[in-house]
């Protein structure tokens, strides 16, 4: 998924974000709304991941969401 599009798609994917990372608080989710780097940051902090681990995890999530979007259109 193009990182510039995440904000525009946020309302559609926020439920998936919450189910993927159930330990995120409402404040975490609000911060993550600002974009991919913010989502990486909240995943890193909340789950104690390294920056690289959080980046890979978020990128995999976004890639999966992008693939799902292709099949649902």
C-alpha positions as CSV (number, residue, x, y, z in Angstrom):
1,X,0.0,0.0,0.0
2,X,1.3,3.4,-0.9
3,X,2.3,5.1,2.4
4,X,0.6,8.4,1.3
5,X,-2.7,6.6,0.9
6,X,-2.9,5.2,4.5
7,X,-4.6,8.3,5.9
8,X,-7.2,8.2,3.1
9,X,-7.9,4.5,3.7
10,X,-7.7,4.8,7.5
11,X,-11.4,4.6,8.2
12,X,-11.6,1.4,6.1
13,X,-8.6,-0.3,7.8
14,X,-8.8,0.9,11.4
15,X,-10.9,-2.2,12.3
16,X,-8.3,-4.4,10.8
17,X,-5.6,-2.5,12.7
18,X,-7.5,-3.0,16.0
19,X,-8.0,-6.7,15.4
20,X,-4.3,-7.2,14.3
21,X,-2.9,-5.3,17.3
22,X,-5.5,-5.7,19.9
23,X,-3.3,-4.2,22.7
24,X,-3.3,-0.8,21.0
25,X,-5.2,1.8,23.0
26,X,-7.6,4.3,21.4
27,X,-4.8,6.9,21.8
28,X,-2.4,4.6,20.0
29,X,-4.9,4.2,17.2
30,X,-5.4,8.0,17.0
31,X,-1.6,8.6,16.8
32,X,-1.3,5.9,14.1
33,X,-3.9,7.6,12.0
34,X,-1.2,10.1,11.0
35,X,0.5,7.6,8.8
36,X,2.6,4.5,8.4
37,X,5.6,5.8,10.4
38,X,3.3,6.6,13.3
39,X,1.7,3.1,13.1
40,X,5.2,1.6,13.2
41,X,6.0,3.7,16.2
42,X,3.0,2.7,18.3
43,X,3.4,-1.0,17.4
44,X,7.1,-0.7,18.4
45,X,6.3,0.9,21.8
46,X,3.2,-1.1,22.7
47,X,4.6,-4.5,21.8
48,X,8.3,-3.9,22.6
49,X,9.4,-4.6,19.1
50,X,12.6,-3.3,17.5
51,X,12.1,-0.6,14.9
52,X,13.0,-3.1,12.2
53,X,10.6,-5.7,13.5
54,X,7.8,-3.2,13.8
55,X,8.5,-1.9,10.3
56,X,8.3,-5.4,8.8
57,X,5.1,-6.2,10.7
58,X,3.4,-3.0,9.6
59,X,4.6,-3.4,6.0
60,X,3.3,-6.9,5.9
61,X,-0.1,-5.7,7.2
62,X,-0.3,-2.9,4.6
63,X,0.8,-5.3,1.8
64,X,-1.9,-7.7,2.9
65,X,-4.5,-5.0,3.0
66,X,-3.5,-3.8,-0.4
67,X,-3.8,-7.3,-1.8
68,X,-7.2,-7.8,-0.2
69,X,-8.3,-4.5,-1.7
70,X,-7.3,-5.7,-5.2
71,X,-9.5,-8.8,-4.8
72,X,-12.5,-6.9,-3.4
73,X,-12.7,-4.3,-6.1
